[in-house]
Amino acid sequence: MITDAHVHVGEDLIPIDGTSVDPRPKHLLDTMDENDIDKAVLFTFETTNNEYVSSVVKEYPDFLKKFYKLWDRCLPRLLLCDRQA
């Protein structure tokens, strides 16, 4: 079994190298199939959030797993704790 441990999907993704990549979930699954990748772990991106990633994983639970972004929620608490110390 081959797992891609870090992928992104989303409507607003722009590839860094300027190539044309279709960021929709269906295209990801097609690309995985073409390259014999069995599963992938989805990460959020600047333009996506946990809810979007969860909805995509619910559509394709046999192929995709989610990685939640905690930073947005934890950072204020960490800063608050640091100031109180």
N, C-alpha and C positions, 0 to 999 in steps of 0.2 A: 504494500500500500504506500502510495506517495501522497504526502500532505504538503501543500504550500502554506507555510506558517505566517504569511503576512501579505494580505491582499486588501485592496480598497474597491468599493463600488460607490457610485453616486452620479447624479446628473451633471454636476458642475466640476468634475475633475478634469484637470488639464495636465497632460503628461509633461514632465520636466524636460525630456529630451526633444520635445516638439513633434513626436510621432503622433499619428492618428490612432487613438485607442477608444473603443466604445466602452464606456464605464458602466453600462447597464448590466444587471445580474445575469441575464440570459447570455450575453456575450461572454461573460466570465465563465459560465458553465460550458459553453461551446469551446472556449479556449482550453479549459481544463481537460475536456474530453479529447481534443485534438492532441494534447500533450501527455496523455495517460496520467493525469493528476486526479486522484480519487477524492480528496477533500481539501478544503481551504479554510483558513481562519480569517474572518473579516475584521478589519479595524475601522474605526471612525476616521474621518478626515476633517479638515477645517470646515467643509461645507456639509458634512453629514453628522449625525448624532446617534446616540445609543438606540433611540426608538426606530430610526431608519434601518440600522444594522439588524435589529431584532426582527423587523418585519421581513427583511430579505431572508434571514435565516429560517423564519417560519415557513416561507415559501419553498425552501429547498433544504429541509433539515437533514437529509441523508448525505448531502455534499458539503454544507457550509456550517461552520461553528462561529460563535461570536467572541470578540474580545472587547470588553467594556472599557470606556474611557472614564476613569475616576478623577482625573486631575481637576476638572472644573469644579467638582463638588468638594474635593479634599483640600485644595489650595487655600480657600478662605479659612477653613478650620485650622490648617497647619499654621497659617500666618497669625491667627488669633491665639493659638496655643503658644507660639513663639513669643508673642508680645506679653503674655501673662507670666511667662517664666522668669 
